Structures are given as C-alpha cells and as structure tokens.
Amino acid sequence: QDYQQHQTTDVLQKWALAFLVSELLLLLLLSDMQRVTRRLMRELQQSQELKQQRETQQNKQYQQALSTLNNIAASFNPDWREQLRQALLVAADYLHLPIAILSKIDGDDYQVIVHSAPAGLLQDDSHFELGQTYCSLTLAGNSVFAVHHMSDSKYASHPCFSAFALESYIGAAVQVEGVPFGTISFSSAKPRARPFSQLERDFVSLLARWVGSNIERRRYLEAQIEVAERLKKISSQLPGMVFQFRQTADGKFSFPYCSEGIRTLFHLTAEQVKQDASPLFALVHPDDQDLVQQGIHQSAETLSLWKQDHRIQHSDGEIVWLAGRAVPESQPDGSILWHGFVSDITERKKIERLKDEFVSTVSHELRTPLTAISGAIGLLHGQVFGQLPAQAMQMAELAQANVKKLQLLINDLLDMDKLIAGKMQFDMQPQPLLPVIETAVRDNQSYAQQYQVRYRLQADATDLWVNVDSMRLQQVMTNLLSNAAKFSPAGADVDILVQCQQQQALVRVIDKGCGISDEFKKDIFSHFSQADSSDSKSKGGTGLGLAISKQLMTRMHGSIGFHSEVGNGSEFYLLLPLVSETEPSEVKL
C-alpha cells in the first residue's frame, strides 16, 4: 500500500513537472510569436511608409513636371527663338541635363535652330551631319529615345559618343503640320545614376508636341503678318479706303480694319474707330444719316451687298461725296462682318451735276427754235406757199421727220431732268387698269404698222384697280410697246397680257425680237443705254426710254423688270399694287 501510494505521488510529480514544462514552452512560444508579430508589424509599417514616401515623391515629380510644362506653355516672348530657348532652359533644369537643342533636319543636314547650353559650347544655326548625332537614333524609332549611361550601352560605338562624349541623352521627334521637322533633345557629358523614368519620357514627348504647335502658330502668324503687310501696301495705293465693318450681336458698330485712306477721306485714324464707329458716323451728312442706317440694316437683315452713295461733312463745313460698297458675312459669334471699299466721288458728282445742268439748259434753249423750225417746215411740207418740186418735197419730209426725232429727244431729256430734280408732278388717281392699257395699245397701233407688227391685247383680269397717273403709265407703256415693235421681225405679233399676281396687277409685253445679250442686261435701265450704241443706230431712239420708265414706275409705287434670251425675244413687265375703288387720290411731286 505504501508502495502504491509512493508510485502515485511520483506520477503526480512527473505530471506536474511535465505540465510546468509545457506551460513554460507555451509561454516561450507565445513570446516568440509576439516578437515575430511585432517585427512583422514594424516591417509592414515601414513598407507602407516607404510606399507612401515613394507615392509622395512620385506625386511631387508629377507636380513638378506639370508645373514645368505649365510654365513653358504660359511663357510668352515676341521673339519666338527666345521663347523656345527659355522653354529649353526650363526643361533642361527639370531633367538635370545641361545641353538642350531644338533641331531642324533636312535630309542628312542637322541644323541647330535654338539651344541652351554652357557658354561657348554651341551656336544657333550650326550644322552637323545627322549621322554624327544621337538624333539619328531618335528618328529611327517612333517613341522617345533615352540612354542614361552611353559608354555602358550598346550605343557606345556611335559616332556622336566618339565625337562629343555625351553619356546621357533623351530626345523626341518634332512634327509640324503633320510633317517631320526635327528633334528636341537633352544631354550631358555625365552618366545618370539611374535610367530615365516613364514620367521623364512623357515629359519630353509632351514638350516636343508643344514645340511643334508653337512653330505652327509662328508660321501662321508670320503668314498673317505677311498678308497684312501686302494688303497694307496695296491699299495704301488705292484712291479710297479699304475697310472691315462689324456689327455685334448687341448692335454695336466698329471698324476692325481701315486702310490709311481713312485719314484722307474722314480725317480720322484707324485706331479712333477700331472699337467704336461713332466718330465716323458722326461725319455723315444729317440728310443722309437715315439713308445710310437703313442701307446697313437691310444689308444685315438679308446678308446682301451694301452699295450706297452718301455725303459726309467735315468740321470746316466741307462736304464730300462718297461711294461705298461692302459684302457682309455672318460670324460664329452672331456678329456680321462687312468687307468693303469707299471712295471719293465728289468730282464725279460735280461733273454729273454740270452735265445735267447743261442738258437741261440746252434742252430748254433748243425747244423754242426747234418749235419754230418745225412750224416752218410744216408750212413748206403743206405747200402753203405754193407747190414744191418733187425733190424739195422729199427734203421737206426728211427735215420734218428729223425735227420730230429731235423733239422726242428733247422731251425725253426734259422728262429725265424733271424726274432727277423731283419736279415732275404726278396726278395719282385710283382707276381701272385695263382702259389705260387699251388706250396705250390703240394709240401705238400706227407705230407698230410702220414695222409691220401687230399688237395683241389679252386681259385675264378685267377689274383690276390701281393708283396711278394714267398719262405717265401710258408713257411707260408707249416706251415698252415702241421697243417691242422696233425689235420684232416683220409680220410678228407683240402680246400684251394683263393679269393679277399676289395682290398686284401684272402687265406683260412680250415680243419675238432678237433678245438682249447678257453683257447689256445690267445696263438696260441706265441713261442713254442702247444695245447698239454706234452712231448709226439702226432702230433709232434716245436710250432714255427705259430709264425714264423705271423712274416713273418707282414714283408710282410700282416696278419694272424683264426676262430675255438672245434669239428668243424679250418680255418686259410692270407690277403695280392693287387698290380699292374708294381709295383717295393724291397729287405727288
């Protein structure tokens, strides 16, 4: 029993000892695990700190690169070479490479356009063989070429290293307007401790694009300056003013460009009206200001040619006549820009006035003796003083016919003189149109018979009322009918149509004549205008009939126009606004 008790105690002691040993080992294991965990935590923390430091450093590098590129892009120097030189200097400082070159490459010729380098090392406009430079390697690839330690690379045998011993190099190709121009490169005689980073490669690539864009802008500006100088030289020789006139979307006016002619015509400088056109508009004659404003407004509304004669008045009272014309263009910002020319026509106006005064005076002075001559020839032709020999009778008939032509010419001249002077009186009366046209056709039938031509009147509308001076409208119809008869072949018909068209009365006179040439169409309503302007006018006439007709129709609130093709006859038409029978009459001067 004592033995068993001893055995149990011994087992318990061994078990207790084993338990204590295991606990001790567990404590040691836990201690080691804590130590390892702390070490791992420290390493993890250090790793995160290093990563954060690297990210911070990388962010700083990105910020520095962006700041450098921003400073380069924001820099401005009117001397483009100096601007590019400053850009190279800033970039070289960022890359820690002292030699920076912008080159132009033409075939095998390498030209230094602009550089930044230690004094005495390089000169602008120096030339080298392309094969003697690292830029030959840059152009061979499609991306940035960079070597941080040339003597320890496969390019150690390159001629550039043998000639200049440049250890580190980074460069990129420059394109201008999509065409290879040259390269931009940075280098140093010392090797770099580490290769160029992707950020540095991207920096040089972006800088090369900026340089290419800068050169494109310079070329564009130089071309613009050249064009402006050429225009200035040409416009300075013109006897007037070349201009650009702008109307902004909010209705403000200015002259962005004026040639030196503004000094001669307006006694102003281009700068005085560059932002505000008021100084020039202030010179427009008071009687012409509304006319000019209306012309500009109409041109702006329809984007049509502005063409106008008007007067300006200087501070000393001198009045100058100007003729202006300009073509408008709508701009993306909502403004309208006119390109035009204005010239001094004062002398021309004086000559026109003298001519009109001379014609008026001669016409009045000729009328009295011509009436006496006509009367005397009429007496002779009527054989009041006895029978004339056959030959004398022929001479009297010829004289009487030519006197009638002179009387027609004088009457046309006097009518035109009255119209221009605004002295012709109009008795405007609401009346049916058809009787006026019928009277004109009937009165001119005998004239048509001289040319073996017949008038045919067709009225599609018989109840059209217009407000006109019947005598003046008949005068217009006489001009159209006589022209149609003169230019129609013998045996032809001249059609006269009376129609209604969109609240207007339409009168058409259609002949089968030779038609009107394109060259003459623009002058058809001008004074003394005839298709055959030679001394022997086969058809006769003064060349004033259509000019007078246009003036008469305008004064009666109507219009006149024509359609014609050579060989297919002509159609002249009149348009008059319709009125009611009760509309009041008016006497118009």
GUMARNU-480003 format. One record per residue (C-alpha): x, y, z; residue in one letter. Coordinates in Angstrom, 3 decimals, always signed. Layout:
<nodes>
         u         v         w  lumdo
         X         Y         Z      A
...
</nodes>
This chain:
<nodes>
         u         v         w  lumdo
    +0.000    +0.000    +0.000      Q
    +2.815    +2.360    +0.886      D
    +4.433    +1.374    -2.364      Y
    +1.318    +2.193    -4.365      Q
    +0.950    +5.457    -2.583      Q
    +4.578    +6.296    -3.406      H
    +4.015    +5.386    -7.038      Q
    +1.001    +7.670    -7.311      T
    +2.889   +10.550    -5.759      T
    +5.767   +10.057    -8.177      D
    +3.391   +10.053   -11.153      V
    +1.716   +13.167    -9.944      L
    +5.075   +14.852    -9.514      Q
    +6.147   +13.889   -13.053      K
    +2.810   +15.001   -14.466      W
    +3.087   +18.313   -12.623      A
    +6.651   +18.749   -13.879      L
    +5.591   +17.961   -17.415      A
    +2.687   +20.381   -17.126      F
    +5.021   +23.090   -15.865      L
    +7.496   +22.401   -18.683      V
    +4.748   +22.510   -21.293      S
    +3.395   +25.728   -19.874      E
    +6.872   +27.190   -19.933      L
    +7.344   +26.110   -23.542      L
    +3.972   +27.590   -24.433      L
    +4.923   +30.835   -22.785      L
    +8.217   +30.854   -24.689      L
    +6.356   +30.136   -27.946      L
    +3.869   +32.889   -27.292      L
    +6.720   +35.277   -26.510      S
    +8.426   +34.413   -29.800      D
    +5.189   +34.817   -31.702      M
    +4.633   +38.240   -30.183      Q
    +8.166   +39.206   -31.049      R
    +7.728   +37.989   -34.639      V
    +4.356   +39.711   -34.896      T
    +5.816   +42.985   -33.674      R
    +8.676   +42.664   -36.140      R
    +6.257   +41.928   -38.990      L
    +4.088   +44.840   -37.963      M
    +7.128   +47.098   -37.882      R
    +8.205   +45.862   -41.311      E
    +4.667   +46.313   -42.660      L
    +4.514   +49.797   -41.239      Q
    +7.931   +50.596   -42.659      Q
    +6.830   +49.171   -46.021      S
    +3.698   +51.312   -46.023      Q
    +5.711   +54.356   -45.010      E
    +8.210   +53.663   -47.804      L
    +5.331   +53.200   -50.292      K
    +3.712   +56.380   -49.094      Q
    +7.050   +58.177   -49.368      Q
    +7.514   +56.827   -52.901      R
    +3.974   +57.886   -53.837      E
    +4.554   +61.293   -52.285      T
    +7.832   +61.584   -54.147      Q
    +6.174   +60.442   -57.369      Q
    +3.357   +62.937   -56.881      N
    +5.906   +65.647   -56.318      K
    +7.664   +64.619   -59.507      Q
    +4.375   +64.663   -61.429      Y
    +3.524   +68.045   -59.947      Q
    +6.980   +69.332   -60.801      Q
    +6.683   +68.027   -64.359      A
    +3.219   +69.538   -64.796      L
    +4.357   +72.802   -63.252      S
    +7.354   +72.904   -65.575      T
    +5.209   +72.203   -68.645      L
    +2.669   +74.787   -67.492      N
    +5.381   +77.412   -67.035      N
    +6.706   +76.638   -70.501      I
    +3.259   +76.821   -72.117      A
    +2.353   +80.032   -70.272      A
    +5.574   +81.836   -71.180      S
    +5.450   +84.446   -73.930      F
    +8.111   +86.327   -75.793      N
    +7.520   +88.206   -79.069      P
   +10.864   +86.784   -80.215      D
    +9.934   +83.161   -80.941      W
   +13.569   +81.988   -80.719      R
   +13.934   +83.412   -77.241      E
   +10.629   +81.867   -76.173      Q
   +11.813   +78.431   -77.319      L
   +15.230   +78.983   -75.718      R
   +13.562   +79.773   -72.398      Q
   +11.465   +76.616   -72.746      A
   +14.599   +74.531   -73.353      L
   +16.311   +76.092   -70.350      L
   +13.383   +75.326   -68.022      V
   +13.110   +71.750   -69.304      A
   +16.862   +71.159   -69.038      A
   +16.772   +72.303   -65.437      D
   +13.930   +69.889   -64.694      Y
   +15.788   +66.935   -66.305      L
   +19.158   +67.942   -64.787      H
   +20.737   +67.836   -68.244      L
   +22.669   +70.999   -69.196      P
   +22.576   +70.715   -73.008      I
   +19.230   +71.275   -74.757      A
   +18.768   +71.544   -78.547      I
   +15.870   +72.131   -80.945      L
   +16.985   +70.971   -84.372      S
   +15.693   +71.087   -87.908      K
   +16.551   +68.100   -90.046      I
   +16.569   +68.206   -93.832      D
   +17.827   +65.009   -95.346      G
   +21.260   +64.408   -93.783      D
   +21.605   +68.000   -92.586      D
   +21.187   +68.612   -88.857      Y
   +20.710   +72.325   -88.047      Q
   +20.677   +73.771   -84.529      V
   +17.676   +76.118   -84.532      I
   +17.727   +77.083   -80.843      V
   +19.863   +75.762   -77.996      H
   +20.510   +76.140   -74.287      S
   +23.972   +75.064   -73.179      A
   +27.035   +76.251   -71.251      P
   +28.699   +79.254   -72.861      A
   +30.870   +78.557   -75.887      G
   +29.663   +75.000   -76.367      L
   +27.152   +75.574   -79.214      L
   +25.796   +78.255   -81.547      Q
   +22.409   +78.669   -83.137      D
   +22.285   +77.808   -86.851      D
   +25.226   +75.404   -86.536      S
   +25.138   +72.475   -88.968      H
   +26.181   +68.847   -88.460      F
   +25.754   +65.589   -90.295      E
   +22.696   +63.803   -88.964      L
   +24.653   +60.579   -88.587      G
   +27.031   +62.337   -86.160      Q
   +24.188   +62.969   -83.676      T
   +22.100   +60.784   -81.377      Y
   +19.054   +62.299   -83.094      C
   +19.573   +59.812   -85.917      S
   +18.635   +57.166   -83.349      L
   +15.663   +59.261   -82.198      T
   +14.270   +59.493   -85.731      L
   +14.789   +55.765   -86.318      A
   +12.206   +54.943   -83.621      G
    +8.611   +56.022   -83.135      N
    +8.949   +56.991   -79.478      S
   +11.218   +58.855   -77.095      V
   +14.828   +57.632   -77.299      F
   +16.742   +57.700   -73.990      A
   +20.070   +56.297   -72.700      V
   +21.272   +57.077   -69.179      H
   +24.823   +55.649   -69.477      H
   +26.030   +55.642   -73.089      M
   +29.506   +54.108   -72.541      S
   +27.868   +51.188   -70.752      D
   +25.300   +50.592   -73.525      S
   +25.199   +49.075   -76.983      K
   +25.450   +52.626   -78.428      Y
   +28.984   +53.221   -77.076      A
   +30.376   +52.921   -80.608      S
   +28.052   +55.611   -82.022      H
   +29.932   +58.455   -83.786      P
   +28.261   +61.031   -81.508      C
   +29.809   +59.441   -78.412      F
   +33.220   +59.333   -80.073      S
   +32.937   +62.982   -81.150      A
   +31.234   +64.618   -78.147      F
   +31.411   +62.045   -75.320      A
   +27.830   +62.644   -74.267      L
   +26.975   +59.972   -71.689      E
   +23.282   +60.641   -71.078      S
   +20.705   +61.577   -73.706      Y
   +16.940   +61.795   -74.137      I
   +15.183   +63.082   -77.263      G
   +11.940   +63.057   -79.227      A
   +10.921   +63.870   -82.800      A
    +9.129   +67.166   -83.532      V
    +6.386   +67.305   -86.144      Q
    +4.966   +70.489   -87.675      V
    +1.660   +70.341   -89.537      E
    +1.918   +66.547   -89.565      G
    +5.338   +66.570   -91.278      V
    +8.679   +65.656   -89.580      P
   +10.508   +68.855   -88.701      F
   +13.419   +67.874   -86.435      G
   +14.096   +66.849   -82.850      T
   +14.234   +68.181   -79.331      I
   +16.978   +66.648   -77.188      S
   +18.651   +66.940   -73.777      F
   +22.079   +65.539   -72.946      S
   +25.031   +65.644   -70.579      S
   +28.672   +64.555   -70.539      A
   +27.961   +62.777   -67.250      K
   +26.037   +59.498   -66.934      P
   +22.907   +59.312   -64.853      R
   +22.736   +57.132   -61.777      A
   +19.504   +55.523   -62.933      R
   +17.580   +55.144   -66.199      P
   +15.132   +57.772   -67.348      F
   +11.713   +57.264   -65.814      S
    +8.491   +56.930   -67.751      Q
    +7.478   +60.324   -66.381      L
   +10.602   +61.928   -67.843      E
    +9.942   +60.230   -71.192      R
    +6.327   +61.501   -71.182      D
    +7.604   +64.984   -70.248      F
    +9.917   +65.137   -73.280      V
    +7.193   +63.738   -75.565      S
    +4.698   +66.408   -74.461      L
    +7.334   +69.128   -74.770      L
    +8.060   +68.029   -78.361      A
    +4.351   +68.362   -79.199      R
    +4.220   +71.830   -77.650      W
    +7.291   +72.915   -79.639      V
    +5.686   +71.627   -82.861      G
    +2.469   +73.536   -82.110      S
    +4.457   +76.656   -81.275      N
    +6.249   +76.528   -84.623      I
    +2.909   +76.010   -86.404      E
    +1.479   +79.097   -84.691      R
    +4.575   +81.096   -85.589      R
    +4.271   +80.116   -89.242      R
    +0.583   +81.026   -89.221      Y
    +1.236   +84.401   -87.587      L
    +4.090   +85.162   -89.988      E
    +1.814   +84.315   -92.913      A
    -0.900   +86.559   -91.458      Q
    +1.584   +89.377   -90.943      I
    +2.863   +88.962   -94.495      E
    -0.668   +89.085   -95.895      V
    -1.478   +92.123   -93.727      A
    +1.653   +93.930   -94.892      E
    +0.883   +93.103   -98.510      R
    -2.697   +94.333   -98.076      L
    -1.428   +97.489   -96.381      K
    +0.931   +98.236   -99.267      K
    -1.773   +97.608  -101.859      I
    -4.486   +99.535  -100.031      S
    -2.161  +102.486   -99.467      S
    -2.023  +102.946  -103.242      Q
    -5.803  +102.904  -103.696      L
    -7.645  +106.240  -104.009      P
   -10.018  +105.429  -101.174      G
   -10.399  +103.374   -98.011      M
   -10.450   +99.598   -97.686      V
   -12.277   +98.543   -94.529      F
   -13.846   +95.848   -92.375      Q
   -17.010   +96.920   -90.584      F
   -18.514   +94.898   -87.729      R
   -21.957   +94.852   -86.155      Q
   -22.016   +92.829   -82.927      T
   -24.954   +90.723   -81.788      A
   -25.966   +93.501   -79.360      D
   -25.972   +96.147   -82.120      G
   -22.601   +97.865   -81.560      K
   -20.562   +99.051   -84.559      F
   -16.814   +99.186   -85.121      S
   -14.190   +99.128   -87.864      F
   -11.707   +96.320   -87.029      P
    -9.608   +97.345   -90.030      Y
    -9.248  +100.545   -92.025      C
    -6.549  +101.391   -94.535      S
    -4.642  +104.650   -94.441      E
    -7.294  +106.145   -96.724      G
    -9.355  +106.905   -93.612      I
    -7.045  +109.854   -92.920      R
    -7.657  +111.355   -96.362      T
   -11.421  +110.791   -96.526      L
   -12.526  +111.202   -92.895      F
    -9.555  +112.970   -91.228      H
    -9.546  +110.120   -88.659      L
    -7.131  +107.353   -87.703      T
    -7.871  +103.637   -87.790      A
    -7.415  +103.467   -84.007      E
   -10.185  +106.013   -83.429      Q
   -12.828  +103.704   -84.947      V
   -11.344  +100.286   -84.150      K
   -13.563   +99.788   -81.087      Q
   -16.365  +102.273   -81.793      D
   -17.593  +103.543   -85.182      A
   -19.272  +106.642   -83.708      S
   -16.532  +109.146   -84.734      P
   -17.001  +108.140   -88.376      L
   -20.821  +108.020   -88.328      F
   -20.838  +111.474   -86.760      A
   -19.407  +112.821   -90.043      L
   -22.289  +111.507   -92.187      V
   -24.349  +114.391   -93.558      H
   -27.550  +114.871   -91.495      P
   -29.717  +114.446   -94.605      D
   -28.069  +111.094   -95.403      D
   -27.847  +109.521   -91.931      Q
   -31.204  +107.724   -92.135      D
   -30.385  +106.509   -95.646      L
   -27.046  +105.058   -94.518      V
   -28.541  +103.404   -91.425      Q
   -31.374  +101.881   -93.464      Q
   -28.886  +100.567   -96.029      G
   -26.765   +98.914   -93.345      I
   -29.845   +97.443   -91.654      H
   -31.170   +95.994   -94.909      Q
   -27.762   +94.547   -95.795      S
   -27.515   +92.941   -92.340      A
   -31.031   +91.517   -92.491      E
   -30.612   +89.928   -95.916      T
   -26.802   +89.464   -95.934      L
   -26.813   +91.256   -99.286      S
   -24.387   +93.703  -100.861      L
   -24.318   +97.168   -99.273      W
   -23.880   +99.751  -102.036      K
   -24.577  +103.416  -101.444      Q
   -23.628  +106.970  -102.398      D
   -23.744  +109.394   -99.487      H
   -22.226  +112.587   -98.169      R
   -20.026  +113.401   -95.191      I
   -19.455  +116.836   -93.730      Q
   -16.184  +117.844   -92.059      H
   -15.895  +120.266   -89.151      S
   -14.860  +123.055   -91.548      D
   -18.121  +122.608   -93.483      G
   -16.564  +120.832   -96.466      E
   -18.974  +118.293   -97.999      I
   -17.533  +115.167   -99.623      V
   -19.486  +112.667  -101.707      W
   -18.547  +109.021  -101.084      L
   -19.417  +105.811  -102.921      A
   -19.276  +102.702  -100.755      G
   -19.824   +99.000  -101.273      R
   -19.282   +96.052   -98.942      A
   -20.133   +92.364   -98.742      V
   -21.439   +91.062   -95.369      P
   -20.553   +87.747   -93.719      E
   -22.248   +86.167   -90.719      S
   -19.764   +85.261   -87.949      Q
   -19.954   +82.340   -85.460      P
   -20.365   +84.740   -82.517      D
   -23.540   +86.212   -84.020      G
   -21.862   +89.355   -85.353      S
   -21.818   +90.466   -89.002      I
   -18.573   +91.496   -90.701      L
   -18.547   +93.565   -93.901      W
   -15.530   +93.684   -96.242      H
   -15.629   +96.750   -98.434      G
   -14.244   +99.854  -100.070      F
   -15.263  +103.513  -100.077      V
   -14.020  +106.196  -102.466      S
   -14.345  +109.942  -103.007      D
   -16.762  +110.702  -105.880      I
   -17.119  +114.436  -105.231      T
   -15.623  +115.367  -108.603      E
   -17.798  +112.822  -110.371      R
   -20.904  +114.279  -108.723      K
   -19.850  +117.770  -109.791      K
   -19.397  +116.593  -113.371      I
   -22.779  +114.837  -113.293      E
   -24.432  +117.981  -111.974      R
   -22.778  +120.103  -114.656      L
   -23.829  +117.579  -117.292      K
   -27.433  +117.566  -116.060      D
   -27.470  +121.359  -115.919      E
   -26.007  +121.536  -119.427      F
   -28.533  +119.027  -120.832      V
   -31.392  +120.828  -119.112      S
   -30.255  +124.220  -120.343      T
   -29.637  +123.038  -123.912      V
   -32.974  +121.211  -123.973      S
   -34.894  +124.308  -122.894      H
   -32.920  +126.556  -125.219      E
   -33.456  +124.233  -128.188      L
   -37.180  +123.768  -127.656      R
   -38.185  +127.318  -128.776      T
   -36.159  +127.496  -132.020      P
   -36.985  +123.878  -132.798      L
   -40.695  +124.659  -132.493      T
   -40.241  +127.499  -134.983      A
   -38.257  +125.280  -137.344      I
   -40.889  +122.562  -137.072      S
   -43.621  +125.037  -137.866      G
   -41.758  +126.446  -140.864      A
   -41.020  +123.014  -142.266      I
   -44.648  +122.055  -141.709      G
   -45.766  +125.040  -143.779      L
   -43.390  +124.137  -146.569      L
   -44.399  +120.490  -146.459      H
   -48.068  +121.517  -146.539      G
   -47.302  +123.607  -149.647      Q
   -48.902  +126.665  -148.054      V
   -46.611  +128.901  -150.112      F
   -47.036  +127.005  -153.319      G
   -46.317  +123.620  -154.752      Q
   -42.785  +122.300  -154.207      L
   -40.747  +120.353  -156.713      P
   -40.579  +116.595  -156.048      A
   -37.000  +116.754  -154.809      Q
   -37.751  +119.681  -152.500      A
   -40.803  +117.811  -151.195      M
   -38.603  +114.832  -150.286      Q
   -36.167  +117.134  -148.493      M
   -39.037  +118.752  -146.557      A
   -40.343  +115.315  -145.484      E
   -36.835  +114.289  -144.365      L
   -36.419  +117.531  -142.419      A
   -39.836  +117.129  -140.791      Q
   -39.027  +113.520  -139.729      A
   -35.716  +114.568  -138.175      N
   -37.325  +117.510  -136.383      V
   -39.782  +115.072  -134.800      K
   -36.845  +112.916  -133.642      K
   -35.212  +115.970  -132.099      L
   -38.465  +116.905  -130.383      Q
   -38.728  +113.387  -128.921      L
   -35.139  +113.582  -127.713      L
   -35.685  +116.973  -126.090      I
   -38.903  +115.803  -124.447      N
   -37.110  +112.733  -123.040      D
   -34.257  +114.908  -121.776      L
   -36.673  +117.296  -120.093      L
   -38.614  +114.416  -118.523      D
   -35.421  +112.906  -117.143      M
   -34.343  +116.306  -115.865      D
   -37.659  +116.751  -114.035      K
   -37.503  +113.246  -112.564      L
   -33.955  +113.685  -111.275      I
   -34.783  +117.103  -109.842      A
   -38.011  +115.778  -108.304      G
   -40.057  +118.413  -110.146      K
   -42.323  +116.159  -112.183      M
   -45.904  +116.279  -110.973      Q
   -47.967  +113.102  -110.680      F
   -51.784  +113.092  -110.608      D
   -52.319  +109.798  -108.795      M
   -55.910  +108.519  -109.166      Q
   -57.487  +105.155  -108.292      P
   -58.723  +103.865  -111.624      Q
   -59.274  +100.652  -113.597      P
   -56.048   +99.465  -115.228      L
   -57.418   +97.917  -118.408      L
   -58.721  +101.147  -120.041      P
   -55.297  +102.776  -119.608      V
   -53.580   +99.811  -121.285      I
   -56.195   +99.709  -124.076      E
   -55.642  +103.408  -124.797      T
   -51.873  +102.933  -124.958      A
   -52.222   +99.975  -127.334      V
   -54.674  +101.838  -129.573      R
   -52.524  +104.987  -129.715      D
   -49.424  +103.000  -130.731      N
   -51.020  +100.791  -133.389      Q
   -49.959  +103.116  -136.207      S
   -46.373  +102.989  -134.927      Y
   -46.436   +99.173  -134.969      A
   -47.771   +99.200  -138.525      Q
   -44.610  +101.018  -139.658      Q
   -42.697   +97.834  -138.717      Y
   -45.469   +95.500  -139.974      Q
   -46.060   +94.328  -136.387      V
   -49.421   +93.722  -134.701      R
   -50.302   +94.251  -131.020      Y
   -52.484   +91.581  -129.359      R
   -54.073   +92.506  -126.029      L
   -55.316   +89.770  -123.698      Q
   -56.836   +90.606  -120.303      A
   -57.079   +87.663  -117.911      D
   -58.407   +90.065  -115.256      A
   -60.635   +92.982  -116.276      T
   -61.489   +94.527  -112.897      D
   -58.036   +95.454  -111.597      L
   -57.825   +98.890  -109.964      W
   -54.530  +100.705  -109.435      V
   -53.500  +104.109  -108.086      N
   -51.552  +105.725  -110.934      V
   -51.128  +108.791  -113.087      D
   -52.770  +107.495  -116.273      S
   -50.737  +109.801  -118.540      M
   -47.416  +108.647  -117.004      R
   -48.447  +104.982  -117.143      L
   -49.341  +105.435  -120.829      Q
   -45.897  +106.997  -121.320      Q
   -44.304  +103.855  -119.815      V
   -46.462  +101.598  -121.995      M
   -45.551  +103.642  -125.087      T
   -41.857  +103.045  -124.396      N
   -42.386   +99.300  -123.987      L
   -44.679   +98.959  -126.994      L
   -42.452  +101.010  -129.306      S
   -39.381   +98.987  -128.297      N
   -41.254   +95.717  -128.839      A
   -42.378   +96.850  -132.317      A
   -38.929   +98.114  -133.313      K
   -37.113   +94.910  -132.362      F
   -39.694   +92.418  -133.669      S
   -39.383   +90.935  -137.152      P
   -41.910   +91.943  -139.817      A
   -45.173   +90.027  -139.544      G
   -44.672   +89.182  -135.852      A
   -47.166   +89.697  -133.038      D
   -46.454   +91.523  -129.781      V
   -48.528   +90.106  -126.923      D
   -49.775   +92.366  -124.137      I
   -51.124   +90.430  -121.125      L
   -52.972   +91.932  -118.156      V
   -53.015   +89.607  -115.142      Q
   -53.334   +89.508  -111.371      C
   -50.427   +88.207  -109.300      Q
   -50.420   +88.121  -105.470      Q
   -52.349   +91.336  -104.813      Q
   -50.538   +93.080  -107.664      Q
   -51.505   +93.976  -111.195      A
   -49.126   +92.476  -113.755      L
   -48.753   +93.857  -117.300      V
   -46.541   +91.844  -119.669      R
   -45.266   +92.971  -123.075      V
   -43.783   +90.019  -124.993      I
   -42.028   +90.334  -128.335      D
   -40.402   +87.900  -130.785      K
   -37.281   +90.006  -131.322      G
   -33.578   +89.255  -131.160      C
   -33.392   +89.300  -127.342      G
   -30.955   +91.086  -125.038      I
   -27.328   +89.992  -124.555      S
   -26.054   +89.150  -121.059      D
   -23.462   +91.935  -121.311      E
   -26.149   +94.573  -121.840      F
   -28.700   +93.344  -119.267      K
   -27.056   +95.119  -116.313      K
   -27.248   +98.463  -118.131      D
   -30.731   +98.107  -119.599      I
   -32.261  +100.785  -117.321      F
   -29.287  +103.176  -117.432      S
   -29.383  +106.623  -119.040      H
   -28.621  +106.700  -122.784      F
   -28.435  +102.916  -122.758      S
   -28.846  +101.096  -126.072      Q
   -27.774   +97.672  -127.254      A
   -26.467   +99.308  -130.430      D
   -24.623  +102.417  -129.261      S
   -22.922  +103.200  -132.565      S
   -23.529  +106.443  -134.435      D
   -25.785  +104.693  -136.924      S
   -28.422  +103.231  -134.608      K
   -30.467  +101.050  -136.884      S
   -33.510  +101.113  -134.600      K
   -33.430  +104.756  -133.567      G
   -34.316  +106.076  -130.106      G
   -32.615  +108.170  -127.441      T
   -31.609  +105.470  -124.992      G
   -33.621  +107.227  -122.276      L
   -36.984  +105.479  -122.623      G
   -36.378  +102.589  -120.208      L
   -34.506  +104.801  -117.731      A
   -37.481  +107.192  -117.668      I
   -39.926  +104.280  -117.405      S
   -38.112  +102.887  -114.364      K
   -38.184  +106.284  -112.653      Q
   -41.898  +106.732  -113.459      L
   -42.817  +103.285  -112.134      M
   -40.860  +103.866  -108.930      T
   -42.636  +107.181  -108.348      R
   -45.991  +105.393  -108.828      M
   -45.025  +102.750  -106.215      H
   -44.621  +100.126  -108.900      G
   -41.722   +98.296  -110.522      S
   -40.464   +97.285  -113.942      I
   -38.405   +94.270  -114.967      G
   -37.632   +91.963  -117.855      F
   -36.718   +88.449  -118.989      H
   -34.785   +87.868  -122.179      S
   -32.665   +85.341  -124.042      E
   -30.667   +86.096  -127.161      V
   -32.595   +84.801  -130.156      G
   -35.782   +84.122  -128.158      N
   -37.256   +87.600  -127.757      G
   -37.867   +89.630  -124.607      S
   -40.587   +90.146  -122.035      E
   -40.889   +93.402  -120.116      F
   -43.340   +93.516  -117.227      Y
   -44.899   +96.107  -114.915      L
   -46.065   +95.435  -111.362      L
   -48.490   +97.778  -109.561      L
   -50.167   +97.323  -106.159      P
   -53.921   +96.800  -106.326      L
   -56.224   +99.331  -104.617      V
   -59.928   +99.646  -103.912      S
   -62.203  +101.920  -105.921      E
   -62.699  +104.229  -102.942      T
   -59.051  +104.902  -102.157      E
   -58.391  +108.686  -102.164      P
   -56.413  +110.280  -104.943      S
   -53.196  +112.231  -104.457      E
   -51.120  +114.764  -106.288      V
   -47.457  +113.825  -105.963      K
   -44.403  +115.827  -106.872      L
</nodes>
